[in-house]
Amino acid sequence: MRWRTAKKALHPKESKASLLPYTIAPFSRRLKAFVIDSFMLLMPILYIVFYLIYGSREGFADHMFQGWLLILIPYGIITLVFLKRNGQTPGYKAYDLTLIDLKTEQSASLSQLLVRYVLMLLTAITLIGLFAPLMRKDKLSLYDLGSRSAPICK
């Protein structure tokens, strides 16, 4: 047996990811969870704002900034309540994902959730960071990095 082969067998290299007690959720599961959350949480809010508050899409178009505030604020509050209560939105629950604080490995704090939501909105508006999880080895997006939280697989 060659010396290098024997030495590698005695001290196998362990990557940093293998030392973690959790697995960060892959991009595909996170995207599927987002789609479920969009249909279960966001679509009813959109319907209420479009047709009950403004009467039509044209009415919404006349007051677009105010309309988006009426959509994004309730959606943010509902999402924050779900994530603070048990670390899962309906989409996360469907795909067995849980949001945790990366430092403590416990549920994320309210301030982390607020930062995460604001950064997620900025990422979605600018389209810069949407594909960051696909380019990073640790699969973290910009709002994961900014809030120091991430969804993990159960």
N, C-alpha and C positions, 0 to 999 in steps of 0.2 A: 504494500500500500504506500502510495506516495505521501510525503509529509504534509503537503497542502491539503490533500483530501482528508487526512486524519485530523488535522487541525480544525478544518471546517466542521467536521462531525462532532468534535468536542465543544466547540463554541459556535453554535448556529446563530447567524445574525437575525435579530428580531427587529422588525420595523416598528416605528412609533405607533402606527395604526393598530398593530396586533397587540400592543400593550394596553390599549383602551378597553374598558369594560363594556363599551357600547359600540354600535355601528351607526354611523350617520346615514340617514335615509338617502337612497339614490334619487337622482333627479326625476326619473320617470314616475316613481311613486309619489313624490312631492307634487308633480304636475297633475297627476290624476286626482290627488286629494284637493288641489286647488280648484279643479273643474267641478268636483262635487260640491265644494263650499260655495262656488259661484252660483250653481243652480239652486242650492238649498237656502243660502243666506242672502246672496246679492240680488237674484232675480225677483224675489218678492218685494224687496225695497225699491228696485227699479220700477216695477209695475206700480207700486203705490205712488211714487214720486211722479212718474210720467202721466198716469191717467187719473189718479185721485186728487193730487195736489195741483198739477198744471192742466189737466184736462186732455192733453194730447202731446204728441212728440213736438209739434210746432210750438206749443206753449213752453215746453221745456227748452227748446232751442232759443227762444227769446230771452230766457233767464238761465243761461247755461251754467255760469259760475255758481249762482245760488243753488241751482239744481244739483250740481255735483257735490256741493257741501251737504245738501240734504240726503244724498246717497252715501257718501263716504264716511260721514260722522256716525250714523247709526250702524253701518256695516263694521266700522272700527270698534264701536262699543260692544256689539254682539260678539265679534271675534275675540276681543279682549276678555270678555266674561267667560266664554268657553275655554280659552287658553289658561286663564287664571284659576278657574274652578278645577279642572282636571288635566290640563296640559294638552287637550285634544279638541279640535273642531270636529264637526261631523265627517268631513273628508279625512282628517287624520285618524279618526276612529275606524273608518271603513278600511283603511290600509294599515292599521296597527302601528301608527306613528305617535310619538309623544314628544312635545317640545320641552327641552331641558336647558338649564344654565350650564354652559360648558365648563365653568370653573368648579362649581359645587356638585354638579351632576344631580341636582334637585330641580324642582319646578322653577321656572323663570319668574322673576319679580315683576311687579306691575310696571316699574320704570323701564325694565328691559323690554317688556311687551309693547309699551308706548314707543320706545325708540325703534323697535323692530317694525312696527306698523308704519311709522313715518318714513323710515328708510325704504320699506317695501313700496310705498307709494312713489317716492322719488325714483326708485329703480324702475318701476313700471312706466313712469312718465318719460324718463329719459332714455329708456331702452338700453342703457349702457351695460348694466349688470345682470341682465336676464340670463345671459349665457355663461356667466362666471362659474357656476357650479360644474359646467361641462369642461372647463379648462383647468380647474384646480384638482389636485390629487385628493384633497380632503373633502371635496364636494360641497364646500361652504359657499353660500352666496354673499353678496355685499351686505345685505341686511343681517345675515347670520354673524358675519364678522363684526359689524358695528354694534350689534346688541349682545354679542357674546352668548348667543343661544343658538340651538339647532334642533331640528326634528331628528329623532333616532328611531330605529326599528326596535320594536319590543322583543 
